[in-house]
Amino acid sequence: MDLESRDKKKAFGFKRLFNSFKYAMEGLRYAFKKEQNMIIHALVTVLVIVMGILLQISLMEWLICFLLIGLVIGTELINTSIEAVVDLTCPEKNALAKIAKDTAAATVMVFALTAFVTGAIIFLPKILELLK
């Protein structure tokens, strides 16, 4: 595709804006249907929200929780897209393809572990206080 053709496809307009949201929702739907980790992230998100309400976490703690939830889910979506592109461009086993997929998955793991540790720092003292 040349630059002029691409520019025509990228013209501003309500239809294009609407379609961008539609395509984003299709991507989210796909990830929730086909990626088992998205279900885990969703369940943990519900747990965090319920615990946050029950333990009455502060506004700053809510902001941190939602930021980390967004980062984990966002990186999972990026990981899914990287895996799809690698599978499309390199259907056979390849060492570089493996590195691309493994490091994308590691990105999700790093954010998930960061979220877990941060959640422990936020929630554990409140839980321990209730148990006293």
N, C-alpha and C positions, 0 to 999 in steps of 0.2 A: 504494500500500500504506500503510495507516495504521500508527501506532506499535504498537498492540496486536497486529496481525497479524505485524509484524516481530519483536516481542519473542517471540512463540510460535515463530517460525522460529529464533530465536537461543538457544533453551533449551539449557542445558548437557547433555551426554550423550556416551557413548562413540561412538554412531553419528555424531553431528555431528563429533566429533573425527576419526574415521576418514575421513569424507567430505572433511573439509578437506584432509587429506593426499592423498587420492585426486585431488581437483580440482587441487591444486598440481602433482602429478605429470603430470596431463593437460595443464596449461599448459606445463610444462617440455618434455614430449614434443612438443607442438604447435610450440613455439619451435624445437626442434632439427630438426623436419621441414620447417618452412616459412621459417625465417629463416636465410639463408646466413651472416650474421655470427655466429650462434651456433656454427656449425661451425668458423669461424675462431677464435673464442674458445676452443672446446674443444681445438683443435689446439695453440694457443699455451699453454694450460694444461698439456697433456701435455708439451710442450717445456720449460716452466718446471720441472715436476716432475722430468723426466729430468735436466736440466742442474743442478738443485738437488742431486740425489743425487750426480751425477758430480763436481760442484765442492764438495761438502760445505759448503753454506751453513749459517750459524749459525741457531740457534733464532729469534732476532729477525728474521733475513732471511726465514725460512720464514713467520713470522707476517705480515710485511709483504706477502710474495708472495700468501699466501692471502687476506688482507684485500682486496688490490687485485683479485685474481681474482673474489672475491665481488662487489665493487663493480661491476666491468665487466659480469659476467653479470647481476647484479641490475638494473643500469640498462638493459641490453638488453631484459630482460623487461618492465620498466616502459615502455620505448619501444614495444615491441610492443603492450602493452595500450593505450597512448595512441593509437597509430595505429588500432587496431581501434575504439575508441570514437569517434574523429574520423570514420572511414569510416562507422560506423553512424549517427551523428547528422548528418553532412554529406556525403552521397554525391557531390554535385556539387563542382566546384572552387570554393574559397573562400579568400580571402587570410588570414583568421584561422585556418582549418583548416591551411593551409600553415605558418603561424607555429608552431602547436602541434606539428605533426609535425617540422618542421625543428629547433626548439629541443629537443625530446625526443631527436632523433638527435644533436644537438650535445652533449647531456649525456653520452651514451655515448662520443662522440669525446673529450671532455675527460678522462673517467676512463681511457679506453684510452691516450691520450697520456701521462697521468700514470703509468700502469702501465708503459708502455714506457720512459720516462725513468728511473723508479725501478729497473726491471729492468736497464737499462744500468749504472746506478750500482752495483748489487749484483753483476752478472755480469761486466762488462767487465774490472775489475781482476783477477779470478780467471782469466779466459780469457787475458789478456795475460801473467799470471804463468806460466801453463802453456806459453805460446809462447816464453818466454825460454830 
